């Protein structure tokens, strides 16, 4: 029994965790992912985003090994934003009370994901829990200096655009409460390919048709105890510039809406 199980926190809700995959055959840790799927607080939904390598076979093997692993296959590559959105839509149609998304490279260790699930289950007034990569004494946040400082700049831009103080919008581990607000937020494809995390938060804070806006105090950031850069998972310079452009657009649209 894990510490989370012993606490009784995670027994009330099972989270469906969406894991987008594109040509990940060599990076998926089968044993670690099956151990995560064995946790009673989560089930895993892998979205094979039109992979052209052996990802489909690897995912099929995971699904055959665990009843808590499901695979959604997209015929062509749609991009991470759309793969996450489609996975979350599928999860919303299920009985999942909590829905999250997570990077399959395990940059965020599985035990940290479970902490996020437990945090949301323990706070019924919270709609979304975000992992935050805060490098401080007592943590093991392994991040290249350039990526760290670029992240701080991006977080400042995202905070300005959203009108709320957020430390880390881009950590690939987030968990949401299944709600009308989330359903409205993922109803339409994201406009942003690289800053869809910010766009999703923007949609939640705005609200949608028939869904009330999520209040800033209903968003909770949880500092991670551990996180590590994984080779091949970084954003390109072009992607980074596009992400900043998309955040600027989000901020501009919010400003126009308030007028």
N, C-alpha and C positions, 0 to 999 in steps of 0.2 A: 504493500500500500504506500502511495506517495504521500508527501506532506500535505499536498492539496486535498487528496482524498480524505486523509485523516481529519482535516479541518472541517469537512462536510460542506465546503463552499461550492465545489464543482459538481456535486451530485444533483443539483437542482436543474441544471441546464447543460445540454449538449450542443457544442458549437460545430457548425459545418465550416470547415476551413478550405477556402478556394486556393489552389496552388497552380498558377499558370506555368506552362512548360513549352518552350520552343527549343528544339534540338538540345535537350538536356540529358541525353542518354549516358554521357560520361561523367555527369556531375551529380546525379541523383544517388544519394546514399540509401540503398535499399534497406539495410538493417535499421538505420536510424529512423527512417520514415515509417517502417512497420512498427517500431517501438512506439512512435508517436501515435500511430493509428490505434494501438492497443490501449491507449489511455482512455478511461471511461468518459472524459469530458469533451472529446473531440471525435469527429469523423472527417475524413479527408476527401475532397473533391478535386481531382486533378483535371485541368483543362489543357488538353493537347492542342496547342495552337498551330496546327498545320505543320508539325515537325517533319523534316525530310530524312532524319537519321533513325536510329533504333529506339527513339523515345516511346513510340507506341507499344513496342514489345516489352520494354521495361515497365511501363505503366500497367500493361495487361498482367504482367507477373505480380505486381503489387496487388492488383485487384483480386487475383486468384488466391493470393496468400492471406488476404484479410477481408472480411465482410464489411469492415468499416472504411474501405477504400472504394471510391467510385471514380470512373473516368468519363469525361465528356470530350468528344473528338470534334474539332473544327476542321473542315476539309481544306481550307486554305489559311495561311497566316493572317491573323487579324490585328496583331499587336497586343502587347501586355494589357493596355487599358481595356480593350474590348474583351479579351479573354477573361479578365477579372470581372467585368460587368456581366457577361453572359453567365459566368459561374455563379455570381451572386443572385442573379435572377432565378436560376435553377434552384438555388438553395432556398430562396424565398417561397418557392412553390412547394417546398417540402415542409416538414414539421419543425424545422430548426428554429429555436428561439434566439440563438445567437449565430451570427455569420461573420466570418473574418476572411482576410486574405493574407498570404504568407509566401515568401520566396523559398522555392524548393532547394536552393543552394545551402540552406541552413545557416546563412550569415547570422541570423537571429537563432540562437540555440533553441531546440524544442522546449526545454524547461522554461525559457523566457516567454514563449508563446502561451504556455499553460498558465503562467502568472497573469498574462493579459486577460485570458478567458476568465480566470478566477476573480480578477479585479472587477470585470464587468458584471459577473454573476453576483458579486458582493455589494454592488452599488445599483440598486433598482432605479435610481433617479438619473443614472448616466446612460447616454445613448451610444457613445462610442469611446473606446479606449485605444490610444495610440502608443506604440512603443517609441521611446525617445532615447537616442544614442548620446547620453551625457557622459563625457569623459571626466571622471572625478575619482578621488581616492576611494579605494574599496571596490572599484569596478574594473572590468577587463574589456574596455572598448578599444578594439584594435582597428584604427582608421588612419589611412595615409594622411599626412598633414595637409596636402593640397586639397584632398577631398573634404577634410574637416572644415577648412576655412571657406571653401566654396559652399559647403552646406550651411555654414553660419550666415553667409551672405544671402543665400537662397531663402533661408528661414526668415530673415529680416524682411525680404521682399514679400514673402507669403503672408507674414503677419500684417504688413501694411495693406496688402490686397484684400485680405479677409476681414480686417478690422478687429482682430483678436490676437492676443499674444500666444504664439505657438512656437515651441522650440524645434520640433523636427517633424515636418510633414512627410518626408520621403522615406522614412523607415518602412521596410517592406513587411511589417507585422502590425495589423490593425484588426480590431474586433468590434462589431456593431450589434445593437439590439435589432431583432427583426421587427420592423414597424412600418407604418404607412409612410413615415418620413424617408426611410431607407428605400422603400419601394419606389417612391416618387423620384428619388435622387438617382436611381440607376435605370429608370424607365427608358431614357434616350441615350444613344451613344455619346461618349465624351468627345468634346472638340479637341482636347489636348491629348497628345500621344505620350508626352513625357511628364507633364504636371497634372495628370488625372487625379492624383491624391488631393491636390489643392482644389481642383474643380469639384470633386466629390464633397469635400468639406464645405465649399461655397454653396453647393446645392442644398446640403443639409441645413445650413444656416439661413438660407433664403426660404426654404419650404417649397412645396409644390402644390399642384392642383389637388385639393381635398386633404392636404397634409400640412400640419402646422410646422413652422420653422423650429429647428433645434436651437435651444439657447446655448450661448457659449459655456455656461456653467454645467451643461450636460455633456461636455467633451472633457475627457480626462487623459492627460499624458502620464505615462508610467515610465520612469527612468529604467533602462535595462541594466541588469547586472553584468551582462556580457554581450558582445557583438564583435564580428570580425569581417574585414574585407575579404571577399572571395575572388580569386583570379577570374577575370572574364566577365564580371558582373558590373563593371563600371560604366558610366554613361559617356558617350563620345562628346567631343567639344561641340559638334553641331547639335547634338541632342540637348546639351546643357543650355546653349543659346536659345534653342526653341522653347525650352522649359521656362526660361526667364521671360521670353516674349509672351508666352501663354499666361503667366502669372500677371504680367502687366495688363493684359487684356481682361483678365478676371477682375482686377482692381478697377479698371476703367469702367467696366460694365456695372459694378456695384455702385460706383460713384454716380453714374448716370441714372441708375434706378432710384437713388436717394433724392435726386433733384425734383 
